[in-house]
Amino acid sequence: MSRQPLLLLEHHYRGHHPLATLRYLFAPHRWRLAGSALFFVVKYSPVWATPIVFADVVNIVSSQPSIRDFSLVVEAGQTVAVVGESGSGKTTLMSLVIGFRRPDRGHILLDGRDMETLDLRQYRRHLAVVPQQTVLFSGSIRDHITYGLSEVPEAKLQEVLRMARVDEFLADLPDGLDTDIGEHGSKLSGGQRQRIAIARALIRDPHVIILDEATSALDVISEKLVQEAITELIRGRTTFIVAHRLSTIRNASRVLVLRDGQLIESGRHDDLIRAGGEFAKLRNFQV
């Protein structure tokens, strides 16, 4: 891999995804860009035994509320899926979770403390984001998975490869784990790139995960393999999923339905289907 970057990078979703407005600063010993996942690498004592609490949160974008009077308690280890039409506020909500946006009114509490009072570099130390499109550099698969880590035991690496389903395609590559993947991962399929990103997240053992439509650009076969890897990634971790294919969130602890920045429905997948409300309508469009 090339030397550690000190770069002001713009998110690769620019032009069609709201997270494009965010800029990420990467510096040695402060940030690392890992495939499609963003990580901080400072020492931190995690606080994820307690909930993440949203209390009457309002966030204003371009003079208009993008999130309105949003209240929610997310228990540690829960998987929360967020759905809604384009412009409903899904990505603004994720930006609030990451800390790239701050509430204009209301509060977000972590470990009972207002997010405004915390050092967010420390908070993000245990946060991973896996977006729809994976960003990779030239280098080997090993480089991408272990980038920024001084030493990774081989046994741990092999376990991560298995969990992320990366081992299933390594045998087909000329140099296995040390195969150069080309600029932007051009020698790999979309599903293979996503599994490398998931492996990068797994090896860092994050406590909070954001999956931002991580499988929506994949074909059915690739989606199945990536979904298996995601299952390993989110086990026991607090997870937020922005979902496009609603069939992928059946096992979520809770589904949130947003419309015009407001939470209009909340519940288990099957319960919302039976209720016949907005979520059921969205689901029926995809059946």
N, C-alpha and C positions, 0 to 999 in steps of 0.2 A: 504493500500500500504506500501511497505518497505520504509526505510529511504531514504532521497534524495541521489542519486548516485553521486559519484565522480569517473567517469570511463572513460577510453579511449576505445571507442567502435568502432569496424569495421562494416561498413554497411553490412547488411545481404544479399546483392546481390553478395557477393564475389564469383568470379569464373565465372560469366556469365553476369555481368552488369558493365559497365564502372564506375558507381558511387562507385563500390566496393573499388576503390583505395583511397577513401576519408575516413578520420578518424574523428570522432566527439567527442569533449571533453565536458563532461557535469559536471557542478559544481553548487552548491547551489547559487541561485540568479543570475546565468548567463545563464544557459541553462536548458531546460527541454526536455525529450524525451516523446512524447505523442502518444501512439499507433504507427501509421505509420507516424506521422507528427513530424517535428523538429521545435522547437520554442525557441526563446530567450525571456527572461522575464525582461528586463530592461526598465525603463521609456524612452519614446522617443516621439518626436513630428513628426508625419508622414509628408512626402513630396509628396504624391502620386497624387497631383493635376496636376503634370507635367509629360511629357513622360519619358520613359526609352529609351536612345539613344545609339545605337551601331555604332561606327564610324571606319570603315576600320579595324575591329578587326581580328587579327591573333593569334591563340594559337597553340603552338607546343607540341606534345606528342611523346615521344620516337624519337626525332630528326626529326619528320615529322609533317607538319602542319595538325592539326585536324580540325581547323576552319580557313578558308582562306578569307581574305578581306571581312568580313561580315559587312554589314551596314544595319541598320533597325531603325525605330522610332516606338515605341509601346506607343500609347496614353493611358492615365489612364483609366482603366475600360475595355480595350479591351481584347478579348480572342484570343490568337495566338496559333495555332496548328502547331507542328513541326513534319514532317514525312520524311521518307527516309529509305533506306535499312540499315541493320546492318553495323556499321562502318562508317556511313555517317556523324557523328558528332553531333547527336541529344543530347546525354547526356553530351558531352563536352560543348555544348552551354548552357545546363541547369546548369552545374557546374560554368560557367561564370556568369550566372544570380545570383546564390546563393552567389558567391564570393569565392568559394573553389578553383577556378582557376582564374588566372589573365591574361589579354592580354599580349602576348609577343610584339605585336605591336598594335597600335590603342588605342581606348578609349571607355569606357562605362560610360555614363553620367546619373546621377540621380539628378533630380532637377537642372540640368545645371552644376553639379559639377562632376568632375572626380571621379569615384569609388575608385581610388587609394588613394584619399585624405580623404575618409570617414572612420569613425569608423564602421566597418561592424557588430559589435555586435549590434549597434543601428539599422542599416539597417535591419538586420534579425529579429529584434523584431516584425516586421509586415510582416513576410514571413512564409508561411507554405508549407511543401512538403508532398504530399501523394503519396507514391510509389506503385508499383505493389503488393508487399507482405507486409502485415501488421505485425509489431512487437508489441506484447502485453506481459505484465507480468501477474503473478497471482494477483488476487484481483477482486473487483467488477466492474461492468460497471460504476457505479457512480465514483469510484476511478479513472478509466482510463480517463473519460471525464473531470473531474475537477482537475486532478493531477497538483500540482504546483500553484493552485489558492487558495487564503486564504478564500474567501467567494464567493459563487455563489448563487444569489437569486433563489429560487425554481421556480419562474415563468420563469426566463430566461432559466434555465435548461430544463424545460418542453418544451419551445418553440424550443430549439435546438434539443431535441429528436424528435420533430415532423418534423422539417425541414430536419433532416438527416435520416428520416424514421426508426429511432431506436425504436420508440414507437410501430411499427407494429409487432415486435417480442417479446417485453418485457412481454406481457401477457402470453406467452407460457413458460416463465422461472419461476422456483419455487419461487424465491424471487424478481422477477422483476428487478428493477434498482440495487438492492443490491445483485444480484446473483453473486457468484464467478465464473469466467469464466475459471478457470483452468490455468495451466502453458502454456504460449504462446497462450492463448485463445482457448485451445483445445476443449472446450465445445461448441464453436460457429462455424458456417459455414464461408467460406471465405467472402461471401457477408455481413454477420453480422459484421465481424471484420472490413471490409472496412467502413461500415456505422458508427461504433464507432470512427474510425479514422477521418472521416469527421465531426462528432459531436465535436470532440476535436478541430478541426480547427475552426469550426463555433463559438464555445463559446469564442474563443480568438479574433475573428473579424480581421483576417489578411487583409492586403491591397494588397499583392502579393501572388499568389498561383501557385505552380508547381504541376501538376498532371502527374506523370511519369508512363504511361501505367497502370493507376489505376484500369481499369476494364478488362484487357486482360486475367487475369487468372480465370475469373468468367464464370459460365454457363449463358445461355441466360436470365433466369428469374432473377438471382441475379444481372446481369449486368443492367437490366432495373431498378431495385430498386436503385442500387448504382448511376446510371446515373441521376435519379430523385433527389437524395441527392446532387450530384455534381452541378446540375442546381441551387439549392438553395445556395450552397457554393460560386459559382463564380459570382453570380449576383452583378453587380456594382464593381467588383474587377478585377484588372489586373491579367490575368491568362495565364500561359504557359502550353500547353498540349502536352506531348509526346505521340503520338497516334500509336497504333498497329492496332486496328480495325478502319478503316477509316470512317465507317458509323457513328461513335460516334462524329465526328467533323463537321458535316454538318452546324451547326449554329455558327461556329467560325467566328470572325471578319475577320480573315485572316489565310490562310494556307501557311506555308513555306515548300518548298521541298528542302532537302539537298542531295547533292551527293559529296562524297569525300571532305566534309568540306565546300563546296561552296553552296551558295543559288542560285538554278537554276530556281525556279519558286516561285511566290508569288501572292496570290489573294484569292477571295472567292471560297468556295468549288465548287459551281455549275459553276462558270466561268472557273475554271481550268479543270473541266470535259469537258466542251464544247470545250476548247482549244485543247484537245486531246494530251497533252504533257505527261511529266513524271508522274504527279499525276494521270492522267486518266489511265495510264498503271498500276500503283500500285493499283488503285481502282478496275480495271477490274480483277486483280488477285484474289480479295476477293469476287467477285460477283458469 
